[in-house]
Amino acid sequence: MKLTLEGIKKDRDAFLAAGYRLPAFDYSQVAENTQKRPVWIHFGAGNIFKAFQANVLQTLLNEGVMDTGLIAAEGYDYEIIEKSSRPHDNLSILATLKADNTVEKTVVGSIMRSYVLDSKNQAEFSALKRIFSSPSLQMASFTITEKGYSLTDAKGRLLSAVSEDFASGPQTPDSYLGKVVSLLYARYLNGKLPIAMVSMDNCSHNGDKLYAAVTAYADAWCDKGLAEAGFSAYVRNPLSVSFPWTMIDKITPRPDARVEALLKEDGLEELDPVVTSKNTYIAPFVNAEECEYLVIEDSFPNGRPPLDKGGIIFTDRETVDKVEKMKVCTCLNPLHTTLAIFGCLLGYTLISQEMKNPLLKKLVEQIGYKEGLPVVVDPGIIEPKAFIDEVVNVRIPNPFLPDTPQRIATDTSQKLAIRFGETIKAYEKNPSLDTADLKYIPLVFAGWLRYLMGVDDQGSPFALSPDPLLESVTPYVSGFSLGQAQPDLSALDGLLANEKIFGVDLTANGMDGLVKKYFSEMLKCPGAVNNVLEKYVQ
């Protein structure tokens, strides 16, 4: 059995006998329709896109709700297209890992064409310009990670590729978003056609990040006379180009070897993952949890595909913001970060295993239900307590979801302000609440300080997960070691006062004392982290 169009046709009975759901639409007709009147193009065809958006569209194609498929493009790592997508005719396998120990296997075939977003590849770039010049195109969506929207480095300086693109114009840009804006300029030149530019990345107010980047390119080109003067106004007019906010939620870990083995046992061939020259780990299959949420601001100047019939929620901007804050600030992300920090310290390699530890389970429950839920604003379309219930009882404990604390601990310095700082701010603003009642969020902060030492609870060194601020934050804990009797905790003051990291100045609101107390107790001896959890998590 091979994952190609010919393979699923030739071995259809074998796929079905092995329990695979196959595309149930007229592929050749949908491909023809997509070529003639494209509706949706997506940039960044990674795991979550294949597991979520592409599968939703396949459902709508199977049901006859839609008759055009997806177009995928990749502007950073072209080998994703060349070595994974095209050899499998843009098909992928979605292994949905359910909490009841079953695996639902789906061959996803809603992507009709895939392209490399390379302005120096005339054939590919011209094809993408034709797509962007089509009046039927309603949406360009993105999952390129939050870093993909940044035009500057950590010191606020323009990235070299961005600076060069600002100076050279829209003909052959090299930066990712420079190439996207060049395509948008082609749409402008073809009649100022309307379109929605939809970031579906997991970051706050993602539409604003995309808007800021697009308008920066447009302004630079217009100011230098490299683009028509009206282009800047075009991208700023929401009746022409919109940048909706979205909230996306679906746990999609890196393709797992156990899932690969399962698929090979079914008789599938040529499933070996590929590591590209840019260190992207790709496979022709994705594994993901069953739960999924995508909430999109309903701002589409050229109409929109009926994705609501596939479970995607369209609403107003205010509601998207409430849902995003509910998830990121209280109901999921803080719990994940808590487990990531203590999981690394306590030697866990799977998030789901941590939920078998009654102390860790109780800790995330206290952070979610006791400390976070009182300040959540109910968005009206998803009930906050029910959302936490699902997270704590179904999603995180799912033993078949191969997610690791080490992966989630990535970029923790960038996450604490949103995932915990916003709750502290809400307590400060609410006269009926007192930040002195927060006992578990400070415990997480102390755990992160202890994590930065790169030594686990048994005294063994471990590798810190990637984080852009490691070089600047680890010196604050470099003078501490296990077994210190009376550590000088004043060394932490500069870090604890950093509002960019914690969202608030912990030395100003008095929370630093509790953080220092927890941290000092975690230093007493090997096993002290676990002892602190036993002492305070009641």
Salt bridges, closest charged atoms under 4 A:
GLU32 OE2 - LYS36 NZ 2.79
ASP67 OD2 - ARG37 NH2 2.74
GLU79 OE1 - LYS83 NZ 2.99
GLU104 OE1 - ARG21 NH2 3.06
GLU104 OE1 - LYS98 NZ 3.29
GLU124 OE1 - ARG86 NH2 2.91
GLU146 OE2 - LYS209 NZ 3.96
ASP153 OD2 - ARG157 NE 2.89
ASP174 OD1 - LYS120 NZ 3.67
ASP208 OD1 - ARG317 NH1 3.81
ASP219 OD1 - ARG236 NH1 2.68
ASP249 OD2 - ARG395 NH1 2.69
ASP256 OD2 - ARG258 NE 2.92
GLU260 OE2 - LYS264 NZ 2.94
ASP266 OD2 - LYS105 NZ 2.89
GLU270 OE2 - LYS2 NZ 3.53
ASP272 OD1 - LYS264 NZ 2.80
GLU289 OE2 - ARG395 NH2 2.49
GLU290 OE2 - LYS98 NZ 3.72
GLU292 OE1 - LYS250 NZ 2.83
GLU297 OE1 - ARG317 NE 2.98
ASP298 OD1 - ARG304 NE 2.99
ASP308 OD1 - ARG304 NH1 3.46
GLU318 OE2 - LYS322 NZ 3.61
ASP321 OD1 - HIS205 NE2 2.68
ASP321 OD2 - LYS325 NZ 3.45
GLU365 OE2 - LYS361 NZ 2.59
ASP389 OD2 - LYS385 NZ 3.09
ASP403 OD1 - ARG407 NE 2.61
ASP411 OD2 - LYS147 NZ 3.75
GLU422 OE2 - LYS425 NZ 3.36
ASP493 OD1 - LYS516 NZ 2.49
ASP512 OD2 - LYS516 NZ 3.98
GLU521 OE2 - LYS517 NZ 2.87
GLU521 OE1 - LYS535 NZ 3.36
